[in-house]
C-alpha cells in the first residue's frame, strides 16, 4: 500500500520446521565458501522504479540508481539496449510521467531530500529542462496526469506550508495555472482522470485508515461524493469503458475489497472476483485486455494476472520456483517482475503470449547462491496475539552448527509492514554475518484494518512488548546467538527503538535510531494543522494538553534508563521527523552522560537518497554492531 503524506518511513503458531528453508534453494555450500561483499555490490541489486511504456511501445522508461542517485533510463525492446536519459548529479528524481505524444516527460525533484518537490519539463529530443513550479522549499507539488492533447498537466500543490492542498491544472505553453479543486484546509490528492477527460477522481486524506473518494466533472466543475464514511479507506480508482469506476475500500469489512461506482446511476456495488483475499492493489490496462490483482496471504503479497476484467487467469511460463512480484500492462504488452525467493528482481516482457527477460536488477558480482534465505513464521505475543515475523538468514544456516548474531529490523509507518522479499540493505546485513529478524508488530498493515489499528492510543505499549516477545522467542532458535541481539529502525521504527531501549534496557547489545521520534508534543507541532486529526487518532491523546501522558509515552523523558551504546542518524532537511527531534535527544543523552554517536547529513531528508550517505549509514551501523558483540 502506498501511504499518504503523514506516513513515516523509513500466523498459525510456529510448527513448521525451519530446516525447510534449505530445501527451498537446494544449496550445497559451506560457511568457508561464503564471501563477504562490499556495500557497493548490494547497491547494484536495487530494483527499478516508476516504469512506464513509451507511447510507441518500443521501450520502457524507468527510474534507476546510476551509482549515485536515481535518474531516468530507457530500455529499447528492439535494440535490447539500455540508455540513461537524465543526468542529474546532485538530487534524485522522485517520479515522472511520459507525455501521450512521447516527446517530453514531466518529473518531480526536491532539494536535499526535503520531500518538497517541484515539477520540471524535460524535452526528450533536445534534453532541455525547464522548471514548471516553484514551491520555494515550503510546498509540495505532486504529478497526476498529462492531458491527452499534451497541452496541460494536472497536479496537486500544497499551500500555506503544507497546511492543505489544491488540485491544479497548468497550461504547459502559457504556464497559466488554474485551481481545479480547492483544498479548503484539507489534503487532496489527484487520483485518476477518465480517458475522455470528462471526470477527475480525487481523494481527501483524513487519516491512513480514512480516505474519501470524490468525482469532479471537469466541464461543469461539479463535485459528487463516491464514498465518504468514517473509518473507511478508499484507494486505487480506475475508470472503465462501461462508465464505472473500480476502487478498493474497507467499507463494511476488515480487509480491502473491490467496489464499483456507476457514473450514471451513482450506485455502489461489490465487484465479484475470482478470489476474496485481502486486496492490496490492482491494475487494468487501457484496452481492458489484461488485469492484475495484488492480494495478501498470511505473510506476503501475491499476484494473479487475468484476461480482460478478472476473467480467465493467465499462467505465465516463468522458470521454476519464480514468484511474480508485480506486473503492469499497456495495450496488451506487459512488464512482469519476478524472481526466485529472496533474490533481486528480474524483468520480463510479455507480448504475443511470450515471455522474454530483458533486465536483471542484479548487476553485482554476488552469486545467486550467496543471497539470503527467507522464512516467515508467527510468534505468540504477551496477550496471545499472533505476530507475523520475517527472517533473513545466511544461506548456510541449516548446513552448519553455527549461531549467528541477530539484527532486529523495525519498520516505520506506523502503517507499513516488512514484505519478505529481496532487500539490498537486509541482504548486506546478512552477508556481514547476521540473521535479520523483521517483526510486523501490531499496528502494521497487511493483516487487516483491525490489526492495523491495535496500536492506536497505545504508542510505546503493545507493539513494543511484541518485539520483546519476538526477541525472547529468537533466543530459543538453535542458529541464534542469544547473547548478541541488536536493534535498528527508522522514523516510527526509530521511536520503537528508543522506546525499547528505555523500557527494556538490557535485551539488546546496541541500537541504531535513524531519524526517530522522541518527543510527541514538539513532533505534532512540526506538522501542518491538516494532519493533526491523524496524529491525535494515532496517539489517542493530545500531547500538548496531557503533559503527564506525553512524558510517559515520549522516550526523551526516559533517557536515563538507557544502558547500551546508541547511534543516531538524521537528515538535516527532514520534514517528517525534523532535526529538532534528534537534537533534543542528543542534548538529553549528554545531560545523562550516555554513550552515543550522532551523524547529521546536510543533503538528506527523511529516507536517504544518495549512495555515499546510504553506504555511510549502513556500513557504520554494521561496524558498530560488530564492535559491541559479546564473545
C-alpha positions in Angstrom: 0.0 0.0 0.0 1.3 3.5 -0.8 1.0 5.6 2.3 -0.1 9.2 2.2 1.8 12.2 3.4 1.6 11.7 7.2 3.1 8.2 6.9 6.6 7.8 8.3 9.3 5.9 6.5 11.8 4.7 6.9 0.1 -16.7 11.6 -0.6 -20.2 12.8 1.8 -20.9 15.7 5.2 -21.9 14.6 5.1 -25.6 13.8 6.9 -25.6 10.5 10.4 -26.9 11.0 12.9 -24.2 9.8 15.0 -26.8 8.0 12.6 -26.4 5.2 14.5 -23.3 4.2 17.3 -25.4 3.0 15.2 -27.3 0.5 13.8 -24.1 -1.0 17.0 -23.2 -2.7 18.7 -26.7 -2.7 22.1 -25.2 -1.9 25.2 -27.2 -1.2 27.6 -24.7 0.3 29.7 -24.4 3.4 30.4 -21.4 5.5 34.0 -21.3 4.2 32.7 -20.7 0.7 30.6 -17.6 1.7 32.5 -14.5 0.7 31.9 -11.1 2.2 30.8 -8.5 -0.3 31.1 -4.7 -0.1 28.1 -2.5 0.3 28.6 -1.3 -3.3 27.7 -4.7 -4.7 24.4 -4.8 -2.9 23.7 -1.3 -4.1 23.9 -2.7 -7.6 21.0 -5.1 -6.9 18.3 -2.4 -6.3 15.2 -2.8 -8.3 14.0 -0.2 -10.9 11.1 2.1 -10.1 8.3 4.1 -11.7 8.3 2.2 -15.1 6.2 3.5 -18.0 5.9 2.2 -21.6 6.8 4.6 -24.4 3.7 5.5 -26.4 5.0 3.7 -29.5 5.6 0.6 -27.2 9.1 0.2 -28.4 10.6 0.5 -25.0 10.2 1.4 -21.4 11.2 4.3 -19.2 12.1 3.8 -15.6 14.0 5.2 -12.6 17.2 3.5 -11.5 20.2 4.2 -9.3 23.0 5.4 -11.5 25.8 4.8 -9.0 25.0 7.9 -7.1 21.3 8.8 -7.2 18.0 7.9 -9.1 17.9 9.0 -12.7 15.7 8.2 -15.7 16.7 5.4 -18.1 15.2 3.9 -21.3 15.3 0.3 -22.4 14.8 -0.3 -26.2 12.9 -3.6 -26.8 14.2 -3.7 -30.4 17.9 -3.0 -29.9 17.9 -4.5 -26.4 20.0 -1.7 -25.1 19.6 0.5 -22.0 20.2 4.2 -22.2 20.5 6.8 -19.4 18.1 9.7 -20.3 18.7 12.2 -17.4 22.0 13.1 -15.8 21.0 14.9 -12.6 24.1 14.8 -10.3 23.0 16.3 -7.0 19.4 15.4 -6.5 17.4 12.3 -7.1 14.4 12.3 -9.5 11.4 11.1 -7.5 8.8 10.3 -10.2 7.9 11.1 -13.8 5.1 10.9 -16.4 5.5 10.4 -20.2 3.5 12.7 -22.5 1.0 10.9 -24.8 2.9 12.0 -27.9 6.2 10.7 -26.4 8.0 14.0 -27.0 8.5 15.1 -23.4 8.2 14.0 -19.8 7.5 15.7 -16.5 9.5 14.8 -13.5 9.5 15.7 -9.8 12.6 16.5 -7.8 13.2 18.0 -4.4 16.4 19.6 -2.9 18.4 17.7 -0.3 15.7 15.0 0.1 13.3 17.5 1.6 10.2 15.8 0.1 9.0 19.2 -1.2 9.4 18.5 -4.9 8.9 20.9 -7.8 7.9 19.8 -11.3 10.1 20.0 -14.4 9.5 19.8 -18.1 12.0 17.6 -19.9 12.2 17.7 -23.8 13.3 14.2 -24.7 14.7 15.4 -28.1 16.7 18.4 -27.1 17.3 17.3 -23.5 16.4 20.7 -22.3 14.9 21.1 -18.8 12.6 23.9 -17.6 11.0 24.4 -14.2 7.2 24.3 -14.0 6.5 25.0 -10.4 8.3 26.9 -7.6 7.4 25.7 -4.1 10.3 27.7 -2.6 11.1 24.7 -0.4 7.9 25.2 1.5 5.3 23.5 -0.7 4.9 20.1 -2.3 4.0 19.5 -5.9 2.8 16.0 -7.0 2.3 14.7 -10.5 -1.1 13.4 -11.6 -1.7 13.3 -15.4 -0.7 14.9 -18.7 -3.7 15.8 -20.9 -4.1 13.6 -23.9 -3.6 16.6 -26.2 -0.2 17.1 -24.5 -1.0 20.7 -23.7 -1.7 20.6 -19.9 -0.6 19.0 -16.7 -2.9 18.1 -13.8 -1.1 18.1 -10.4 -1.6 18.6 -6.7 0.0 21.5 -4.9 0.1 22.1 -1.1 -0.5 25.6 0.2 0.4 27.6 3.3 3.4 25.5 4.3 1.6 22.2 3.6 -1.4 23.1 5.6 -3.8 22.0 2.8 -3.6 21.2 -0.9 -5.4 22.1 -4.1 -5.7 20.2 -7.4 -4.5 22.3 -10.2 -4.0 22.4 -14.0 -1.2 24.2 -15.8 -1.0 25.1 -19.5 2.5 23.9 -20.4 2.8 26.6 -23.1 1.5 29.7 -21.4 2.4 28.5 -17.9 -1.0 29.7 -16.7 -2.2 27.8 -13.6 -5.8 27.3 -12.6 -7.2 25.7 -9.5 -9.5 22.7 -10.3 -10.5 21.8 -6.7 -9.7 24.0 -3.7 -8.5 22.1 -0.6 -10.2 24.3 2.0 -7.8 23.3 4.7 -7.8 19.6 3.7 -5.2 17.5 1.9 -6.5 16.5 -1.5 -4.8 14.0 -3.9 -5.5 13.8 -7.7 -6.0 10.1 -8.2 -7.1 9.5 -11.8 -8.7 11.1 -14.9 -11.1 9.4 -17.3 -9.9 8.5 -20.8 -12.2 11.1 -22.3 -11.1 13.7 -19.7 -14.6 14.3 -18.6 -14.1 13.3 -15.0 -11.3 13.5 -12.4 -11.3 11.4 -9.2 -9.7 12.9 -6.1 -9.2 11.7 -2.6 -9.4 13.6 0.7 -7.0 12.5 3.4 -8.4 12.2 6.9 -6.0 9.6 8.2 -4.4 6.5 6.9 -7.5 4.5 7.8 -9.9 7.0 6.4 -9.7 8.5 2.9 -12.7 9.8 1.0 -13.2 9.5 -2.8 -15.0 12.2 -4.8 -15.7 12.8 -8.5 -15.3 16.1 -10.4 -17.0 16.8 -13.7 -14.2 18.8 -15.4 -16.5 20.6 -17.7 -19.2 21.6 -15.3 -16.9 21.8 -12.3 -19.4 19.9 -10.2 -18.3 17.6 -7.4 -20.1 14.4 -6.3 -19.1 12.1 -3.5 -18.3 8.5 -4.4 -17.7 7.1 -0.9 -17.2 9.1 2.3 -17.6 7.1 5.5 -15.9 7.3 8.9 -13.1 4.8 9.3 -13.2 3.7 5.7 -10.2 3.8 3.5 -10.7 4.1 -0.3 -7.9 4.0 -2.8 -6.7 2.9 -6.3 -9.6 4.1 -8.5 -9.8 3.1 -12.2 -12.1 4.3 -14.9 -13.6 1.5 -17.1 -15.2 1.7 -20.5 -18.6 0.7 -19.1 -19.0 4.0 -17.3 -17.9 2.5 -14.0 -15.1 3.3 -11.6 -13.5 0.4 -9.8 -11.6 1.0 -6.5 -10.5 -0.7 -3.3 -12.3 0.0 0.0 -12.5 -1.2 3.6 -16.3 -0.4 3.6 -18.2 -3.0 5.7 -15.0 -5.1 6.1 -11.8 -5.5 8.0 -9.9 -6.0 4.6 -9.9 -4.1 1.4 -12.3 -5.4 -1.2 -13.1 -4.1 -4.7 -16.1 -1.9 -5.3 -17.6 -0.3 -8.3 -19.3 3.1 -8.7 -21.7 3.6 -11.7 -21.2 7.1 -13.2 -24.8 7.2 -14.4 -26.8 5.7 -11.6 -24.4 6.8 -8.8 -24.7 3.3 -7.2 -22.1 1.4 -5.3 -21.7 -2.4 -5.6 -19.2 -5.1 -4.6 -17.2 -6.5 -7.6 -17.3 -10.3 -7.8 -13.8 -11.5 -8.1 -12.1 -14.9 -8.6 -10.6 -14.6 -5.1 -11.8 -12.9 -1.9 -8.4 -12.3 -0.2 -7.3 -9.1 1.3 -6.5 -6.9 -1.7 -3.5 -4.6 -1.8 -3.9 -3.1 -5.3 -5.0 -3.8 -8.9 -4.2 -2.8 -12.4 -6.3 -2.8 -15.6 -4.7 -2.0 -18.9 -6.2 0.8 -21.0 -7.7 -1.6 -23.6 -9.0 -3.8 -20.8 -7.4 -6.9 -22.2 -5.5 -7.7 -19.1 -6.0 -7.1 -15.4 -3.8 -7.7 -12.3 -4.8 -8.4 -8.7 -2.3 -8.0 -5.8 -3.6 -9.7 -2.6 -2.3 -10.6 0.8 -1.7 -14.0 2.2 -0.7 -14.6 5.8 2.8 -13.2 5.3 3.3 -11.7 1.8 1.7 -10.2 -1.3 0.8 -12.4 -4.2 0.0 -11.6 -7.8 -2.6 -13.0 -10.2 -3.0 -11.9 -13.9 -6.2 -12.3 -15.8 -7.5 -11.9 -19.3 -9.9 -9.0 -19.7 -11.5 -7.8 -16.4 -10.6 -10.5 -13.9 -11.8 -13.4 -16.1 -9.6 -16.3 -17.1 -6.3 -16.5 -15.1 -3.1 -16.1 -17.2 -0.4 -18.6 -16.2 3.0 -17.2 -17.3 5.8 -19.6 -18.4 8.2 -18.4 -15.8 11.2 -20.5 -14.8 10.6 -23.0 -11.9 10.4 -21.5 -8.4 10.0 -17.9 -9.6 7.4 -15.8 -7.9 5.6 -12.9 -9.6 6.3 -9.7 -7.6 4.4 -7.2 -9.8 3.0 -6.7 -13.3 1.7 -3.9 -15.4 0.1 -3.8 -18.9 -0.4 -1.2 -21.6 -2.2 -2.1 -24.9 -1.7 -5.8 -24.3 2.1 -5.5 -23.7 3.1 -6.4 -20.2 6.0 -5.9 -17.9 6.3 -8.7 -15.4 8.6 -8.5 -12.4 9.6 -11.9 -10.9 12.4 -13.6 -9.0 13.3 -16.7 -7.1 12.5 -16.3 -3.4 15.0 -13.9 -1.7 16.7 -12.9 -5.0 16.9 -9.5 -6.8 14.1 -8.7 -9.2 14.2 -9.8 -12.8 12.1 -8.1 -15.5 10.2 -9.8 -18.3 8.4 -8.5 -21.4 5.0 -10.2 -22.1 4.0 -10.0 -25.7 2.1 -12.3 -28.0 1.8 -14.8 -25.2 5.6 -15.0 -25.0 7.7 -14.0 -22.0 11.2 -12.6 -22.6 13.6 -11.5 -19.9 15.0 -8.1 -20.7 16.5 -6.8 -17.5 18.1 -8.1 -14.3 18.4 -5.9 -11.2 21.4 -7.9 -10.1 24.3 -6.1 -11.7 26.6 -7.1 -9.0 29.3 -9.7 -8.5 27.2 -11.5 -5.9 26.5 -15.1 -6.9 22.9 -16.3 -6.7 23.7 -18.9 -4.0 25.1 -16.2 -1.7 21.8 -14.4 -1.3 19.9 -14.9 2.0 17.3 -17.5 2.7 13.9 -16.2 3.8 11.4 -17.7 6.3 8.2 -16.4 7.8 6.5 -17.5 11.0 4.1 -16.5 13.7 5.2 -15.7 17.3 2.8 -15.6 20.1 2.9 -12.3 22.0 2.2 -11.5 25.6 -1.6 -11.4 25.2 -1.9 -14.3 22.8 -1.8 -12.2 19.6 0.0 -13.8 16.7 2.7 -11.6 15.3 4.0 -12.2 11.7 7.8 -12.3 11.6 10.1 -12.5 8.7 13.6 -14.0 9.0 16.5 -13.3 6.6 19.2 -16.0 7.0 22.7 -16.7 5.8 22.5 -19.3 3.1 24.4 -21.9 5.1 22.2 -21.5 8.2 21.0 -25.1 8.2 24.2 -26.7 6.9 26.4 -25.6 9.8 26.1 -26.0 13.5 26.7 -22.3 13.9 25.0 -19.5 15.9 24.6 -16.0 14.3 24.1 -12.6 16.0 20.7 -11.1 15.1 19.7 -7.7 14.0 16.1 -6.7 14.7 14.9 -4.5 11.8 11.9 -2.4 12.9 9.8 -0.9 10.1 8.5 2.7 10.1 5.0 3.8 9.4 3.4 3.0 11.7 1.0 2.0 8.9 3.6 -0.1 7.0 5.0 -3.6 7.1 8.0 -5.7 6.1 7.5 -7.7 3.0 9.5 -11.0 2.8 11.2 -10.2 -0.5 14.7 -9.3 -1.5 16.1 -6.2 0.2 19.6 -4.9 -0.8 20.1 -3.4 2.7 19.0 -6.5 4.7 21.0 -8.8 2.3 24.1 -6.7 3.1 23.4 -7.2 6.8 23.1 -11.0 6.4 26.2 -11.2 4.2 28.1 -9.5 7.1 27.3 -12.5 9.3 23.9 -11.6 10.9 20.4 -13.0 10.9 17.9 -10.3 10.3 14.6 -10.5 12.2 11.8 -8.2 10.9 8.6 -8.4 13.0 5.3 -7.0 11.7 4.0 -5.9 15.1 0.5 -4.8 16.0 -0.3 -1.6 14.1 1.4 -3.0 10.9 -0.5 -3.1 7.6 -1.2 -6.3 5.6 -3.2 -8.2 8.3 -6.5 -6.3 8.1 -7.8 -3.0 9.4 -8.4 -4.2 13.0 -4.8 -5.4 13.3 -3.6 -2.1 11.8 -5.4 -0.1 14.5 -4.2 -2.1 17.5 -1.5 0.5 18.3 -3.9 3.5 18.1 -3.8 5.1 21.6 -1.0 2.7 22.6 2.2 4.1 21.2 5.1 2.6 23.1 2.9 -0.1 24.6 1.7 -3.4 23.0 3.9 -3.1 19.8 7.0 -2.7 22.0 6.1 -5.8 24.0 5.6 -7.7 20.8 9.2 -7.0 19.9 10.3 -8.2 23.4 8.4 -11.4 22.9 9.9 -12.0 19.4 13.4 -11.3 20.9 12.6 -13.8 23.7 11.5 -16.4 21.1 14.5 -15.8 18.9 16.8 -16.9 21.7 15.3 -20.4 21.6 16.3 -20.9 17.9 19.4 -23.1 17.6 21.0 -20.8 15.0 20.7 -17.5 17.0 23.4 -16.3 19.3 21.2 -15.3 22.2 23.8 -13.0 23.8 24.2 -10.9 20.7 20.9 -9.1 19.7 21.0 -5.7 18.0 18.3 -3.2 17.1 17.8 -0.8 14.2 14.8 1.3 13.0 13.9 4.5 11.2 11.2 7.1 11.7 8.3 5.4 13.7 10.8 2.4 13.8 13.2 4.8 15.4 10.6 5.7 18.0 10.2 1.9 18.6 14.0 1.6 19.0 14.1 4.4 21.6 11.0 3.0 23.4 12.7 -0.4 23.6 16.0 0.7 25.0 14.4 3.0 27.6 11.7 0.5 28.7 13.8 -2.8 28.3 17.4 -1.6 28.5 19.1 -5.0 28.8 17.7 -7.1 25.9 19.9 -5.7 23.1 23.6 -5.1 22.9 23.5 -1.8 20.9 20.9 0.2 19.0 20.6 2.4 15.9 18.0 5.1 15.7 17.5 6.6 12.2 15.5 9.9 12.3 13.3 8.6 15.1 10.5 10.4 17.0 11.4 11.0 20.7 9.1 13.7 22.0 5.4 13.9 21.0 4.4 17.4 21.7 7.2 19.1 19.6 6.7 16.4 16.9 3.0 17.2 16.5 3.7 20.9 16.4 6.1 20.4 13.4 3.3 19.0 11.2 0.6 21.0 9.3 -2.7 21.6 11.0 -4.5 19.5 8.4 -2.7 16.3 9.6 -3.5 16.9 13.3 -6.5 14.6 13.3 -4.4 11.8 12.1 -1.8 12.1 14.8 -4.2 12.6 17.6 -6.1 9.5 16.4 -2.9 7.5 16.4 -1.7 8.7 19.8 -5.1 8.7 21.4 -4.4 11.9 23.3 -3.2 15.5 22.7 0.4 15.7 23.9 0.1 19.5 24.2 -2.7 19.2 26.7 -2.0 15.9 28.5 1.6 16.6 29.7 1.7 13.6 32.0 0.9 11.1 29.3 3.2 12.9 26.9 6.0 12.4 29.3 5.1 8.7 29.8 5.0 8.0 26.0 7.9 10.1 24.8 11.3 8.2 25.0 13.1 11.6 25.5 12.0 11.7 29.2 13.4 8.2 29.9 16.9 8.5 28.5 18.3 8.0 32.0 17.3 4.3 31.7 19.5 3.6 28.6 22.3 1.1 29.3 23.6 0.3 25.8 25.5 2.2 23.2 23.4 4.1 20.7 23.9 5.5 17.2 21.7 8.3 15.8 21.4 9.3 12.1 19.5 12.3 10.9 18.8 14.2 7.7 19.0 18.0 8.1 16.2 18.6 5.6 13.7 16.1 7.2 10.2 17.5 7.2 8.6 14.3 8.6 10.7 13.9 11.7 12.5 17.2 12.0 16.1 17.5 13.1 14.8 19.0 16.3 13.9 15.5 17.5 17.4 14.3 17.2 18.8 17.5 18.7 16.6 17.1 21.7 17.7 13.5 22.1 21.4 14.4 21.8 21.1 17.1 24.4 19.4 14.8 26.9 22.0 12.0 26.2 24.8 14.4 27.0 23.0 15.5 30.2 22.9 11.9 31.4 26.4 11.1 30.1 25.2 8.3 27.9 27.3 6.5 25.3 26.2 7.6 21.8 27.3 8.8 18.3 25.4 11.3 16.2 25.7 11.7 12.4 23.9 14.5 10.6 23.6 14.6 6.8 23.2 18.1 5.5 22.0 17.0 2.0 19.3 14.5 3.1 15.8 14.4 4.4 13.6 11.6 5.5 14.9 8.5 3.8 18.3 8.9 2.3 18.7 9.0 -1.5 22.4 9.4 -2.2 24.8 6.4 -2.4 27.6 7.9 -0.4 25.2 8.6 2.5 23.5 5.2 2.3 26.8 3.5 2.3 28.0 5.6 5.3 24.9 4.8 7.4 24.7 1.1 6.9 28.5 0.3 7.0 28.8 2.3 10.1 25.8 0.5 11.6 27.2 -2.9 10.9 30.7 -2.0 12.2 29.0 -0.5 15.3 27.2 -3.8 15.9 30.3 -5.9 15.3 32.3 -3.8 17.8 29.7 -4.4 20.5 29.4 -8.2 20.1 30.0 -10.3 23.1 32.2 -13.3 22.9 
